[in-house]
């Protein structure tokens, strides 16, 4: 375990799954891919940069309201805390970290 890991308040869980996000008060969704999550936030990969401080709404791309775990998959309002550019197979990608406005109850 590294010093960086010790600073985390909640345990992270790897989960590589499609998500969609939209800026708050917008109905235009963008596709992305979740990398990991915890009770307080998540990180995901996007083809577009998102300005830190922006409020976004995030939900799983395959969300079905009638699903048994609808509470978890309903979606979350979050603040973008950081955004870093990285190369991936000859194209630019961005890794984005967000903090939920409400923690997930697990």
Backbone as CSV, one residue per row, in Angstrom:
resi,resn,N_x,N_y,N_z,CA_x,CA_y,CA_z,C_x,C_y,C_z
1,UNK,0.850,-1.176,0.000,0.000,0.000,0.000,0.898,1.241,0.000
2,UNK,0.593,2.208,-0.829,1.406,3.414,-0.925,0.860,4.493,-0.007
3,UNK,1.649,5.525,0.197,1.214,6.657,0.991,-0.037,7.280,0.387
4,UNK,-0.099,7.340,-0.948,-1.264,7.905,-1.624,-2.529,7.129,-1.272
5,UNK,-2.435,5.801,-1.232,-3.589,4.968,-0.893,-4.082,5.250,0.516
6,UNK,-3.167,5.543,1.445,-3.542,5.789,2.826,-4.364,7.055,2.997
7,UNK,-4.299,7.968,2.057,-5.037,9.225,2.159,-6.492,9.080,1.716
8,UNK,-6.859,7.987,1.120,-8.216,7.802,0.643,-9.168,7.546,1.816
9,UNK,-10.275,8.241,1.794,-11.273,8.065,2.848,-12.095,6.798,2.627
10,UNK,-12.363,6.450,1.364,-13.185,5.284,1.037,-12.418,4.343,0.110
11,UNK,-12.698,3.072,0.232,-12.076,2.075,-0.629,-12.571,2.233,-2.067
12,UNK,-11.653,2.171,-3.027,-11.991,2.257,-4.451,-12.265,0.869,-4.990
13,UNK,-13.191,0.809,-5.946,-13.534,-0.440,-6.613,-13.380,-0.233,-8.116
14,UNK,-12.595,-1.088,-8.766,-12.456,-1.009,-10.216,-13.743,-1.483,-10.871
15,UNK,-14.205,-0.731,-11.838,-15.384,-1.109,-12.606,-15.294,-0.397,-13.947
16,UNK,-15.029,-1.155,-14.992,-14.909,-0.602,-16.340,-16.220,-0.840,-17.061
17,UNK,-17.038,0.204,-17.117,-18.365,0.077,-17.705,-18.752,1.387,-18.380
18,UNK,-19.559,1.320,-19.431,-19.988,2.545,-20.112,-20.891,3.404,-19.222
19,UNK,-20.641,4.694,-19.260,-21.498,5.663,-18.578,-21.842,6.769,-19.562
20,UNK,-22.767,7.594,-19.176,-23.053,8.825,-19.908,-23.047,9.963,-18.893
21,UNK,-22.698,11.155,-19.358,-22.732,12.322,-18.479,-23.253,13.520,-19.253
22,UNK,-23.801,14.452,-18.511,-24.292,15.710,-19.084,-23.960,16.823,-18.105
23,UNK,-23.722,17.998,-18.630,-23.556,19.141,-17.748,-24.887,19.411,-17.075
24,UNK,-24.822,19.894,-15.831,-26.047,20.179,-15.092,-26.938,21.110,-15.915
25,UNK,-28.226,20.845,-15.893,-29.231,21.620,-16.630,-29.086,21.490,-18.143
26,UNK,-28.500,20.385,-18.609,-28.399,20.106,-20.041,-28.993,18.728,-20.304
27,UNK,-29.562,18.542,-21.473,-30.080,17.214,-21.820,-29.220,16.546,-22.899
28,UNK,-28.030,17.099,-23.165,-27.106,16.508,-24.122,-26.109,15.633,-23.366
29,UNK,-26.217,14.311,-23.575,-25.353,13.360,-22.884,-24.164,12.968,-23.759
30,UNK,-23.035,12.706,-23.098,-21.810,12.279,-23.748,-21.418,10.917,-23.208
31,UNK,-20.884,10.069,-24.068,-20.454,8.739,-23.647,-19.069,8.801,-23.026
32,UNK,-18.840,7.926,-22.051,-17.551,7.817,-21.384,-17.443,6.398,-20.817
33,UNK,-16.333,6.125,-20.116,-16.156,4.803,-19.526,-15.643,4.946,-18.100
34,UNK,-16.440,4.443,-17.145,-16.030,4.469,-15.753,-14.807,3.580,-15.577
35,UNK,-13.860,4.037,-14.729,-12.660,3.243,-14.410,-12.741,2.681,-12.992
36,UNK,-13.199,3.511,-12.056,-13.369,3.055,-10.685,-14.328,3.981,-9.961
37,UNK,-14.775,3.529,-8.789,-15.709,4.325,-8.004,-15.520,4.019,-6.521
38,UNK,-16.057,4.891,-5.688,-16.123,4.682,-4.251,-17.381,5.382,-3.768
39,UNK,-17.593,5.407,-2.465,-18.791,6.045,-1.918,-18.860,7.533,-2.238
40,UNK,-17.705,8.168,-2.413,-17.668,9.614,-2.562,-17.476,10.113,-3.988
41,UNK,-17.088,9.229,-4.929,-16.835,9.707,-6.275,-16.426,8.604,-7.220
42,UNK,-15.940,9.001,-8.382,-15.491,8.042,-9.387,-14.490,8.706,-10.304
43,UNK,-13.829,7.877,-11.103,-13.015,8.391,-12.202,-13.483,7.704,-13.475
44,UNK,-13.366,8.430,-14.575,-13.786,7.880,-15.862,-12.948,8.468,-16.973
45,UNK,-12.967,7.791,-18.125,-12.277,8.243,-19.322,-13.279,8.896,-20.260
46,UNK,-12.880,10.004,-20.859,-13.725,10.746,-21.782,-12.891,11.180,-22.988
47,UNK,-13.525,11.393,-24.118,-12.809,11.921,-25.282,-12.736,13.441,-25.231
48,UNK,-13.469,14.053,-24.304,-13.471,15.509,-24.163,-12.995,15.912,-22.778
49,UNK,-12.314,17.038,-22.713,-11.905,17.589,-21.428,-13.123,18.194,-20.740
50,UNK,-13.135,18.123,-19.415,-14.194,18.738,-18.618,-13.513,19.631,-17.593
51,UNK,-13.907,20.863,-17.550,-13.283,21.845,-16.672,-13.517,21.510,-15.200
52,UNK,-12.457,21.453,-14.385,-12.647,21.254,-12.949,-13.583,22.324,-12.376
53,UNK,-14.456,21.893,-11.481,-15.466,22.785,-10.916,-16.818,22.660,-11.598
54,UNK,-16.850,22.052,-12.785,-18.118,21.878,-13.497,-19.002,20.873,-12.757
55,UNK,-20.292,21.115,-12.761,-21.266,20.177,-12.208,-21.804,19.329,-13.346
56,UNK,-21.733,17.999,-13.171,-22.232,17.090,-14.199,-23.142,16.048,-13.571
57,UNK,-24.040,15.518,-14.385,-24.922,14.433,-13.991,-24.408,13.177,-14.676
58,UNK,-24.229,12.087,-13.907,-23.655,10.849,-14.427,-24.612,9.696,-14.185
59,UNK,-24.761,8.829,-15.195,-25.524,7.598,-15.006,-24.948,6.498,-15.883
60,UNK,-25.227,5.259,-15.518,-24.775,4.144,-16.348,-25.478,4.210,-17.685
61,UNK,-24.760,3.898,-18.737,-25.310,3.978,-20.087,-26.475,3.005,-20.270
62,UNK,-26.391,1.845,-19.634,-27.422,0.817,-19.814,-28.464,0.840,-18.697
63,UNK,-28.673,2.000,-18.069,-29.636,2.113,-16.973,-31.042,1.756,-17.426
64,UNK,-31.669,0.894,-16.671,-33.073,0.551,-16.885,-33.820,0.866,-15.598
65,UNK,-34.783,1.773,-15.621,-35.479,2.165,-14.390,-36.092,0.982,-13.635
66,UNK,-36.458,-0.066,-14.331,-37.090,-1.207,-13.656,-36.067,-2.193,-13.079
67,UNK,-34.783,-1.895,-13.214,-33.738,-2.798,-12.715,-33.806,-2.895,-11.198
68,UNK,-33.417,-4.029,-10.677,-33.469,-4.265,-9.240,-32.602,-3.323,-8.425
69,UNK,-31.468,-2.901,-8.969,-30.568,-1.992,-8.264,-30.749,-0.553,-8.743
70,UNK,-31.965,-0.163,-8.985,-32.244,1.147,-9.564,-31.710,2.292,-8.706
71,UNK,-31.661,2.122,-7.371,-31.149,3.206,-6.524,-29.704,3.543,-6.880
72,UNK,-28.873,2.533,-7.096,-27.471,2.776,-7.423,-27.327,3.314,-8.840
73,UNK,-28.104,2.819,-9.763,-27.921,3.156,-11.164,-28.727,4.367,-11.624
74,UNK,-29.449,4.996,-10.734,-30.308,6.109,-11.098,-29.516,7.297,-11.631
75,UNK,-28.379,7.562,-11.079,-27.550,8.661,-11.541,-27.162,9.572,-10.395
76,UNK,-26.109,10.348,-10.610,-25.581,11.193,-9.557,-25.123,12.530,-10.086
77,UNK,-25.365,13.562,-9.297,-24.831,14.884,-9.570,-23.468,14.949,-8.900
78,UNK,-22.461,15.400,-9.642,-21.094,15.415,-9.122,-20.359,16.659,-9.584
79,UNK,-19.309,16.989,-8.833,-18.426,18.091,-9.203,-17.142,17.510,-9.774
80,UNK,-16.701,18.030,-10.914,-15.435,17.605,-11.501,-14.314,18.194,-10.650
81,UNK,-13.451,17.321,-10.120,-12.355,17.754,-9.254,-11.052,17.883,-10.028
82,UNK,-10.844,17.019,-11.035,-9.635,17.089,-11.842,-9.893,16.465,-13.206
83,UNK,-9.059,16.854,-14.161,-9.141,16.328,-15.524,-7.725,16.325,-16.084
84,UNK,-7.269,15.137,-16.508,-5.900,14.997,-17.025,-5.913,14.356,-18.399
85,UNK,-5.148,14.936,-19.310,-5.039,14.400,-20.671,-4.018,13.266,-20.675
86,UNK,-4.337,12.207,-21.437,-3.369,11.131,-21.626,-3.567,10.531,-23.010
87,UNK,-2.469,10.071,-23.636,-2.583,9.450,-24.965,-3.072,8.014,-24.831
88,UNK,-3.910,7.614,-25.746,-4.394,6.235,-25.766,-4.558,5.814,-27.212
89,UNK,-3.709,4.937,-27.676,-3.765,4.381,-29.023,-3.956,5.461,-30.084
90,UNK,-3.004,6.408,-30.117,-2.970,7.469,-31.128,-4.146,8.432,-31.086
91,UNK,-4.815,8.537,-29.951,-5.884,9.531,-29.818,-5.832,10.118,-28.415
92,UNK,-6.294,11.335,-28.289,-6.308,11.980,-26.978,-7.509,11.508,-26.185
93,UNK,-7.266,11.244,-24.923,-8.319,10.897,-23.969,-8.092,11.717,-22.714
94,UNK,-9.117,11.792,-21.900,-9.021,12.517,-20.646,-9.514,11.617,-19.520
95,UNK,-8.764,11.612,-18.438,-9.191,10.916,-17.234,-9.773,11.998,-16.328
96,UNK,-10.972,11.753,-15.834,-11.713,12.749,-15.073,-12.046,12.172,-13.703
97,UNK,-11.829,12.954,-12.664,-12.195,12.551,-11.310,-13.308,13.442,-10.799
98,UNK,-14.343,12.831,-10.238,-15.478,13.602,-9.731,-15.781,13.227,-8.285
99,UNK,-16.394,14.160,-7.588,-16.878,13.921,-6.235,-18.385,14.109,-6.255
100,UNK,-19.112,13.091,-5.759,-20.567,13.178,-5.702,-20.985,14.247,-4.693
101,UNK,-22.113,14.872,-4.955,-22.658,15.818,-3.971,-23.274,15.080,-2.783
102,UNK,-23.678,13.825,-2.990,-24.136,12.957,-1.898,-23.370,11.661,-2.018
103,UNK,-22.895,11.104,-0.903,-22.184,9.848,-0.970,-23.162,8.714,-1.253
104,UNK,-22.658,7.666,-1.868,-23.449,6.474,-2.144,-23.512,5.657,-0.862
105,UNK,-24.680,5.204,-0.515,-24.842,4.352,0.658,-24.581,2.930,0.236
106,UNK,-23.547,2.297,0.827,-23.200,0.910,0.491,-23.209,0.074,1.739
